[in-house]
Amino acid sequence: MPDRFAVLITLLVAPMIVGCAQIKSFAVAPSTICPGETVRVDWLTSGHAGNVTLDSVPVLAGSGEVPEEGSRFFTPAQNTRFILK
């Protein structure tokens, strides 16, 4: 069994060395639209090293891997959920 003190130190120090990924802002405006209207999705992240994904349910063209900061316009035909990972 590993030394508990060594495990504790590793757990406390690792986030400082690696850094923490953050979603600093994520907004969809307007929040309610009628089918065929356009919505703007804006995001700002840090610490992701290019590993940011904007998903939509149902899947829309333009979703997928995105830069750490940006915006996209979508015209959903039905209720849609946007998810930033």
Backbone atoms as SQL, in Angstrom:
CREATE TABLE atoms (id INTEGER PRIMARY KEY, chain TEXT, resi INTEGER, resn TEXT, atom TEXT, x REAL, y REAL, z REAL);
INSERT INTO atoms VALUES
  (1, 'A', 1, 'MET', 'N', 0.851, -1.182, 0.000),
  (2, 'A', 1, 'MET', 'CA', 0.000, 0.000, 0.000),
  (3, 'A', 1, 'MET', 'C', 0.898, 1.246, 0.000),
  (4, 'A', 2, 'PRO', 'N', 0.649, 2.207, -0.907),
  (5, 'A', 2, 'PRO', 'CA', 1.499, 3.387, -0.980),
  (6, 'A', 2, 'PRO', 'C', 1.408, 4.234, 0.288),
  (7, 'A', 3, 'ASP', 'N', 2.452, 4.980, 0.506),
  (8, 'A', 3, 'ASP', 'CA', 2.505, 5.904, 1.637),
  (9, 'A', 3, 'ASP', 'C', 1.402, 6.955, 1.468),
  (10, 'A', 4, 'ARG', 'N', 0.518, 7.080, 2.443),
  (11, 'A', 4, 'ARG', 'CA', -0.610, 8.021, 2.346),
  (12, 'A', 4, 'ARG', 'C', -0.144, 9.455, 2.186),
  (13, 'A', 5, 'PHE', 'N', 0.949, 9.826, 2.839),
  (14, 'A', 5, 'PHE', 'CA', 1.471, 11.184, 2.741),
  (15, 'A', 5, 'PHE', 'C', 1.910, 11.479, 1.303),
  (16, 'A', 6, 'ALA', 'N', 2.589, 10.520, 0.667),
  (17, 'A', 6, 'ALA', 'CA', 3.045, 10.699, -0.714),
  (18, 'A', 6, 'ALA', 'C', 1.856, 10.850, -1.662),
  (19, 'A', 7, 'VAL', 'N', 0.820, 10.069, -1.446),
  (20, 'A', 7, 'VAL', 'CA', -0.384, 10.161, -2.278),
  (21, 'A', 7, 'VAL', 'C', -1.050, 11.518, -2.086),
  (22, 'A', 8, 'LEU', 'N', -1.156, 11.988, -0.859),
  (23, 'A', 8, 'LEU', 'CA', -1.763, 13.284, -0.570),
  (24, 'A', 8, 'LEU', 'C', -0.992, 14.410, -1.246),
  (25, 'A', 9, 'ILE', 'N', 0.329, 14.391, -1.153),
  (26, 'A', 9, 'ILE', 'CA', 1.160, 15.429, -1.776),
  (27, 'A', 9, 'ILE', 'C', 0.976, 15.400, -3.291),
  (28, 'A', 10, 'THR', 'N', 0.953, 14.219, -3.876),
  (29, 'A', 10, 'THR', 'CA', 0.753, 14.092, -5.322),
  (30, 'A', 10, 'THR', 'C', -0.586, 14.686, -5.737),
  (31, 'A', 11, 'LEU', 'N', -1.638, 14.405, -4.993),
  (32, 'A', 11, 'LEU', 'CA', -2.962, 14.927, -5.323),
  (33, 'A', 11, 'LEU', 'C', -3.033, 16.444, -5.187),
  (34, 'A', 12, 'LEU', 'N', -2.284, 17.007, -4.247),
  (35, 'A', 12, 'LEU', 'CA', -2.293, 18.453, -4.044),
  (36, 'A', 12, 'LEU', 'C', -1.426, 19.191, -5.045),
  (37, 'A', 13, 'VAL', 'N', -0.311, 18.607, -5.453),
  (38, 'A', 13, 'VAL', 'CA', 0.636, 19.285, -6.328),
  (39, 'A', 13, 'VAL', 'C', 0.305, 19.095, -7.811),
  (40, 'A', 14, 'ALA', 'N', -0.234, 17.972, -8.210),
  (41, 'A', 14, 'ALA', 'CA', -0.487, 17.687, -9.619),
  (42, 'A', 14, 'ALA', 'C', -1.319, 18.764, -10.314),
  (43, 'A', 15, 'PRO', 'N', -2.414, 19.258, -9.739),
  (44, 'A', 15, 'PRO', 'CA', -3.173, 20.298, -10.436),
  (45, 'A', 15, 'PRO', 'C', -2.374, 21.572, -10.654),
  (46, 'A', 16, 'MET', 'N', -1.421, 21.889, -9.775),
  (47, 'A', 16, 'MET', 'CA', -0.617, 23.097, -9.936),
  (48, 'A', 16, 'MET', 'C', 0.374, 22.938, -11.076),
  (49, 'A', 17, 'ILE', 'N', 0.867, 21.727, -11.286),
  (50, 'A', 17, 'ILE', 'CA', 1.828, 21.479, -12.353),
  (51, 'A', 17, 'ILE', 'C', 1.123, 21.420, -13.700),
  (52, 'A', 18, 'VAL', 'N', 0.061, 20.665, -13.788),
  (53, 'A', 18, 'VAL', 'CA', -0.650, 20.440, -15.029),
  (54, 'A', 18, 'VAL', 'C', -1.550, 21.616, -15.372),
  (55, 'A', 19, 'GLY', 'N', -2.147, 22.260, -14.393),
  (56, 'A', 19, 'GLY', 'CA', -3.117, 23.314, -14.638),
  (57, 'A', 19, 'GLY', 'C', -4.499, 22.713, -14.793),
  (58, 'A', 20, 'CYS', 'N', -5.478, 23.538, -14.612),
  (59, 'A', 20, 'CYS', 'CA', -6.853, 23.057, -14.698),
  (60, 'A', 20, 'CYS', 'C', -7.528, 23.661, -15.925),
  (61, 'A', 21, 'ALA', 'N', -8.224, 22.841, -16.647),
  (62, 'A', 21, 'ALA', 'CA', -9.001, 23.318, -17.785),
  (63, 'A', 21, 'ALA', 'C', -10.245, 24.019, -17.251),
  (64, 'A', 22, 'GLN', 'N', -10.600, 25.121, -17.883),
  (65, 'A', 22, 'GLN', 'CA', -11.755, 25.887, -17.423),
  (66, 'A', 22, 'GLN', 'C', -12.619, 26.327, -18.590),
  (67, 'A', 23, 'ILE', 'N', -13.913, 26.321, -18.370),
  (68, 'A', 23, 'ILE', 'CA', -14.846, 27.019, -19.260),
  (69, 'A', 23, 'ILE', 'C', -15.089, 28.349, -18.579),
  (70, 'A', 24, 'LYS', 'N', -14.565, 29.413, -19.169),
  (71, 'A', 24, 'LYS', 'CA', -14.689, 30.745, -18.569),
  (72, 'A', 24, 'LYS', 'C', -16.031, 31.385, -18.897),
  (73, 'A', 25, 'SER', 'N', -16.542, 31.136, -20.106),
  (74, 'A', 25, 'SER', 'CA', -17.886, 31.615, -20.447),
  (75, 'A', 25, 'SER', 'C', -18.463, 30.742, -21.552),
  (76, 'A', 26, 'PHE', 'N', -19.771, 30.616, -21.528),
  (77, 'A', 26, 'PHE', 'CA', -20.506, 29.849, -22.535),
  (78, 'A', 26, 'PHE', 'C', -21.897, 30.454, -22.612),
  (79, 'A', 27, 'ALA', 'N', -22.267, 30.965, -23.783),
  (80, 'A', 27, 'ALA', 'CA', -23.551, 31.649, -23.914),
  (81, 'A', 27, 'ALA', 'C', -24.204, 31.303, -25.242),
  (82, 'A', 28, 'VAL', 'N', -25.514, 31.192, -25.195),
  (83, 'A', 28, 'VAL', 'CA', -26.323, 30.981, -26.388),
  (84, 'A', 28, 'VAL', 'C', -27.374, 32.084, -26.397),
  (85, 'A', 29, 'ALA', 'N', -27.431, 32.851, -27.504),
  (86, 'A', 29, 'ALA', 'CA', -28.377, 33.971, -27.552),
  (87, 'A', 29, 'ALA', 'C', -28.986, 34.074, -28.946),
  (88, 'A', 30, 'PRO', 'N', -30.259, 34.290, -29.024),
  (89, 'A', 30, 'PRO', 'CA', -31.189, 34.303, -27.906),
  (90, 'A', 30, 'PRO', 'C', -31.413, 32.881, -27.386),
  (91, 'A', 31, 'SER', 'N', -31.927, 32.779, -26.176),
  (92, 'A', 31, 'SER', 'CA', -32.119, 31.463, -25.571),
  (93, 'A', 31, 'SER', 'C', -33.351, 30.755, -26.108),
  (94, 'A', 32, 'THR', 'N', -34.271, 31.496, -26.703),
  (95, 'A', 32, 'THR', 'CA', -35.474, 30.907, -27.297),
  (96, 'A', 32, 'THR', 'C', -35.658, 31.477, -28.695),
  (97, 'A', 33, 'ILE', 'N', -35.830, 30.593, -29.674),
  (98, 'A', 33, 'ILE', 'CA', -36.079, 31.014, -31.051),
  (99, 'A', 33, 'ILE', 'C', -37.161, 30.138, -31.654),
  (100, 'A', 34, 'CYS', 'N', -37.689, 30.560, -32.772),
  (101, 'A', 34, 'CYS', 'CA', -38.620, 29.735, -33.551),
  (102, 'A', 34, 'CYS', 'C', -37.816, 28.956, -34.587),
  (103, 'A', 35, 'PRO', 'N', -38.320, 27.804, -35.053),
  (104, 'A', 35, 'PRO', 'CA', -37.588, 27.035, -36.067),
  (105, 'A', 35, 'PRO', 'C', -37.225, 27.916, -37.260),
  (106, 'A', 36, 'GLY', 'N', -35.971, 27.777, -37.711),
  (107, 'A', 36, 'GLY', 'CA', -35.504, 28.549, -38.856),
  (108, 'A', 36, 'GLY', 'C', -34.813, 29.852, -38.485),
  (109, 'A', 37, 'GLU', 'N', -34.941, 30.300, -37.241),
  (110, 'A', 37, 'GLU', 'CA', -34.241, 31.507, -36.799),
  (111, 'A', 37, 'GLU', 'C', -32.814, 31.142, -36.398),
  (112, 'A', 38, 'THR', 'N', -31.957, 32.152, -36.330),
  (113, 'A', 38, 'THR', 'CA', -30.539, 31.930, -36.045),
  (114, 'A', 38, 'THR', 'C', -30.220, 32.203, -34.583),
  (115, 'A', 39, 'VAL', 'N', -29.346, 31.361, -34.045),
  (116, 'A', 39, 'VAL', 'CA', -28.859, 31.514, -32.682),
  (117, 'A', 39, 'VAL', 'C', -27.338, 31.608, -32.738),
  (118, 'A', 40, 'ARG', 'N', -26.770, 32.406, -31.835),
  (119, 'A', 40, 'ARG', 'CA', -25.316, 32.559, -31.755),
  (120, 'A', 40, 'ARG', 'C', -24.816, 31.865, -30.490),
  (121, 'A', 41, 'VAL', 'N', -23.776, 31.041, -30.632),
  (122, 'A', 41, 'VAL', 'CA', -23.155, 30.349, -29.512),
  (123, 'A', 41, 'VAL', 'C', -21.742, 30.916, -29.345),
  (124, 'A', 42, 'ASP', 'N', -21.442, 31.457, -28.164),
  (125, 'A', 42, 'ASP', 'CA', -20.123, 32.020, -27.851),
  (126, 'A', 42, 'ASP', 'C', -19.499, 31.241, -26.704),
  (127, 'A', 43, 'TRP', 'N', -18.170, 31.075, -26.731),
  (128, 'A', 43, 'TRP', 'CA', -17.488, 30.383, -25.648),
  (129, 'A', 43, 'TRP', 'C', -16.076, 30.929, -25.477),
  (130, 'A', 44, 'LEU', 'N', -15.550, 30.747, -24.277),
  (131, 'A', 44, 'LEU', 'CA', -14.176, 31.092, -23.937),
  (132, 'A', 44, 'LEU', 'C', -13.695, 30.063, -22.927),
  (133, 'A', 45, 'THR', 'N', -12.618, 29.369, -23.249),
  (134, 'A', 45, 'THR', 'CA', -12.057, 28.360, -22.364),
  (135, 'A', 45, 'THR', 'C', -10.569, 28.620, -22.198),
  (136, 'A', 46, 'SER', 'N', -9.941, 27.924, -21.255),
  (137, 'A', 46, 'SER', 'CA', -8.493, 27.991, -21.109),
  (138, 'A', 46, 'SER', 'C', -7.975, 26.669, -20.576),
  (139, 'A', 47, 'GLY', 'N', -6.735, 26.376, -20.909),
  (140, 'A', 47, 'GLY', 'CA', -6.091, 25.175, -20.380),
  (141, 'A', 47, 'GLY', 'C', -6.511, 23.882, -21.037),
  (142, 'A', 48, 'HIS', 'N', -7.144, 23.947, -22.197),
  (143, 'A', 48, 'HIS', 'CA', -7.620, 22.729, -22.857),
  (144, 'A', 48, 'HIS', 'C', -6.661, 22.208, -23.918),
  (145, 'A', 49, 'ALA', 'N', -5.637, 22.992, -24.249),
  (146, 'A', 49, 'ALA', 'CA', -4.635, 22.591, -25.256),
  (147, 'A', 49, 'ALA', 'C', -5.301, 22.134, -26.554),
  (148, 'A', 50, 'GLY', 'N', -6.296, 22.883, -27.008),
  (149, 'A', 50, 'GLY', 'CA', -6.931, 22.579, -28.283),
  (150, 'A', 50, 'GLY', 'C', -7.914, 21.438, -28.252),
  (151, 'A', 51, 'ASN', 'N', -8.284, 20.970, -27.084),
  (152, 'A', 51, 'ASN', 'CA', -9.190, 19.835, -26.980),
  (153, 'A', 51, 'ASN', 'C', -10.557, 20.307, -26.489),
  (154, 'A', 52, 'VAL', 'N', -11.224, 21.135, -27.286),
  (155, 'A', 52, 'VAL', 'CA', -12.531, 21.684, -26.930),
  (156, 'A', 52, 'VAL', 'C', -13.538, 21.208, -27.975),
  (157, 'A', 53, 'THR', 'N', -14.693, 20.779, -27.491),
  (158, 'A', 53, 'THR', 'CA', -15.727, 20.279, -28.394),
  (159, 'A', 53, 'THR', 'C', -17.047, 20.981, -28.104),
  (160, 'A', 54, 'LEU', 'N', -17.690, 21.452, -29.159),
  (161, 'A', 54, 'LEU', 'CA', -19.034, 22.006, -29.067),
  (162, 'A', 54, 'LEU', 'C', -19.971, 20.992, -29.701),
  (163, 'A', 55, 'ASP', 'N', -20.799, 20.372, -28.887),
  (164, 'A', 55, 'ASP', 'CA', -21.758, 19.381, -29.375),
  (165, 'A', 55, 'ASP', 'C', -23.147, 19.980, -29.397),
  (166, 'A', 56, 'SER', 'N', -23.985, 19.412, -30.238),
  (167, 'A', 56, 'SER', 'CA', -25.398, 19.802, -30.265),
  (168, 'A', 56, 'SER', 'C', -26.238, 18.540, -30.365),
  (169, 'A', 57, 'VAL', 'N', -27.393, 18.589, -29.728),
  (170, 'A', 57, 'VAL', 'CA', -28.347, 17.473, -29.766),
  (171, 'A', 57, 'VAL', 'C', -29.678, 18.052, -30.211),
  (172, 'A', 58, 'PRO', 'N', -30.154, 17.741, -31.427),
  (173, 'A', 58, 'PRO', 'CA', -29.549, 16.877, -32.433),
  (174, 'A', 58, 'PRO', 'C', -28.298, 17.520, -33.044),
  (175, 'A', 59, 'VAL', 'N', -27.486, 16.690, -33.690),
  (176, 'A', 59, 'VAL', 'CA', -26.225, 17.149, -34.279),
  (177, 'A', 59, 'VAL', 'C', -26.509, 18.142, -35.397),
  (178, 'A', 60, 'LEU', 'N', -25.796, 19.281, -35.359),
  (179, 'A', 60, 'LEU', 'CA', -25.910, 20.309, -36.388),
  (180, 'A', 60, 'LEU', 'C', -24.569, 20.491, -37.085),
  (181, 'A', 61, 'ALA', 'N', -24.585, 20.844, -38.355),
  (182, 'A', 61, 'ALA', 'CA', -23.364, 21.173, -39.079),
  (183, 'A', 61, 'ALA', 'C', -22.699, 22.342, -38.373),
  (184, 'A', 62, 'GLY', 'N', -21.388, 22.261, -38.184),
  (185, 'A', 62, 'GLY', 'CA', -20.663, 23.315, -37.486),
  (186, 'A', 62, 'GLY', 'C', -20.315, 22.950, -36.053),
  (187, 'A', 63, 'SER', 'N', -20.938, 21.889, -35.534),
  (188, 'A', 63, 'SER', 'CA', -20.562, 21.438, -34.194),
  (189, 'A', 63, 'SER', 'C', -19.368, 20.504, -34.334),
  (190, 'A', 64, 'GLY', 'N', -18.733, 20.178, -33.206),
  (191, 'A', 64, 'GLY', 'CA', -17.547, 19.325, -33.227),
  (192, 'A', 64, 'GLY', 'C', -16.391, 20.028, -32.561),
  (193, 'A', 65, 'GLU', 'N', -15.156, 19.687, -32.956),
  (194, 'A', 65, 'GLU', 'CA', -13.975, 20.300, -32.351),
  (195, 'A', 65, 'GLU', 'C', -13.913, 21.777, -32.727),
  (196, 'A', 66, 'VAL', 'N', -13.645, 22.613, -31.724),
  (197, 'A', 66, 'VAL', 'CA', -13.601, 24.067, -31.909),
  (198, 'A', 66, 'VAL', 'C', -12.364, 24.627, -31.209),
  (199, 'A', 67, 'PRO', 'N', -11.956, 25.866, -31.535),
  (200, 'A', 67, 'PRO', 'CA', -10.840, 26.480, -30.824),
  (201, 'A', 67, 'PRO', 'C', -11.221, 26.817, -29.383),
  (202, 'A', 68, 'GLU', 'N', -10.231, 27.200, -28.567),
  (203, 'A', 68, 'GLU', 'CA', -10.487, 27.521, -27.159),
  (204, 'A', 68, 'GLU', 'C', -11.407, 28.722, -26.990),
  (205, 'A', 69, 'GLU', 'N', -11.472, 29.591, -27.985),
  (206, 'A', 69, 'GLU', 'CA', -12.348, 30.766, -27.937),
  (207, 'A', 69, 'GLU', 'C', -12.998, 30.929, -29.302),
  (208, 'A', 70, 'GLY', 'N', -14.295, 31.274, -29.297),
  (209, 'A', 70, 'GLY', 'CA', -14.932, 31.490, -30.577),
  (210, 'A', 70, 'GLY', 'C', -16.423, 31.661, -30.486),
  (211, 'A', 71, 'SER', 'N', -17.034, 31.689, -31.660),
  (212, 'A', 71, 'SER', 'CA', -18.490, 31.770, -31.759),
  (213, 'A', 71, 'SER', 'C', -18.916, 31.117, -33.067),
  (214, 'A', 72, 'ARG', 'N', -20.127, 30.621, -33.059),
  (215, 'A', 72, 'ARG', 'CA', -20.716, 29.994, -34.243),
  (216, 'A', 72, 'ARG', 'C', -22.180, 30.385, -34.300),
  (217, 'A', 73, 'PHE', 'N', -22.705, 30.432, -35.512),
  (218, 'A', 73, 'PHE', 'CA', -24.125, 30.690, -35.728),
  (219, 'A', 73, 'PHE', 'C', -24.781, 29.406, -36.223),
  (220, 'A', 74, 'PHE', 'N', -25.958, 29.098, -35.679),
  (221, 'A', 74, 'PHE', 'CA', -26.707, 27.910, -36.058),
  (222, 'A', 74, 'PHE', 'C', -28.151, 28.309, -36.352),
  (223, 'A', 75, 'THR', 'N', -28.801, 27.535, -37.213),
  (224, 'A', 75, 'THR', 'CA', -30.213, 27.733, -37.506),
  (225, 'A', 75, 'THR', 'C', -30.925, 26.401, -37.279),
  (226, 'A', 76, 'PRO', 'N', -31.249, 26.101, -36.024),
  (227, 'A', 76, 'PRO', 'CA', -31.889, 24.810, -35.726),
  (228, 'A', 76, 'PRO', 'C', -33.321, 24.750, -36.255),
  (229, 'A', 77, 'ALA', 'N', -33.721, 23.556, -36.651),
  (230, 'A', 77, 'ALA', 'CA', -35.083, 23.343, -37.121),
  (231, 'A', 77, 'ALA', 'C', -35.986, 22.803, -36.014),
  (232, 'A', 78, 'GLN', 'N', -35.396, 22.483, -34.853),
  (233, 'A', 78, 'GLN', 'CA', -36.153, 21.930, -33.735),
  (234, 'A', 78, 'GLN', 'C', -35.431, 22.262, -32.431),
  (235, 'A', 79, 'ASN', 'N', -36.030, 21.891, -31.293),
  (236, 'A', 79, 'ASN', 'CA', -35.365, 22.111, -30.003),
  (237, 'A', 79, 'ASN', 'C', -33.967, 21.516, -30.060),
  (238, 'A', 80, 'THR', 'N', -32.986, 22.292, -29.624),
  (239, 'A', 80, 'THR', 'CA', -31.590, 21.871, -29.707),
  (240, 'A', 80, 'THR', 'C', -30.868, 22.209, -28.420),
  (241, 'A', 81, 'ARG', 'N', -30.040, 21.305, -27.953),
  (242, 'A', 81, 'ARG', 'CA', -29.228, 21.531, -26.765),
  (243, 'A', 81, 'ARG', 'C', -27.774, 21.645, -27.212),
  (244, 'A', 82, 'PHE', 'N', -27.072, 22.672, -26.728),
  (245, 'A', 82, 'PHE', 'CA', -25.656, 22.867, -27.018),
  (246, 'A', 82, 'PHE', 'C', -24.850, 22.513, -25.781),
  (247, 'A', 83, 'ILE', 'N', -23.742, 21.783, -25.996),
  (248, 'A', 83, 'ILE', 'CA', -22.922, 21.290, -24.896),
  (249, 'A', 83, 'ILE', 'C', -21.467, 21.595, -25.235),
  (250, 'A', 84, 'LEU', 'N', -20.771, 22.267, -24.326),
  (251, 'A', 84, 'LEU', 'CA', -19.350, 22.566, -24.495),
  (252, 'A', 84, 'LEU', 'C', -18.547, 21.666, -23.576),
  (253, 'A', 85, 'LYS', 'N', -17.582, 20.934, -24.153),
  (254, 'A', 85, 'LYS', 'CA', -16.738, 20.030, -23.371),
  (255, 'A', 85, 'LYS', 'C', -15.289, 20.400, -23.604);
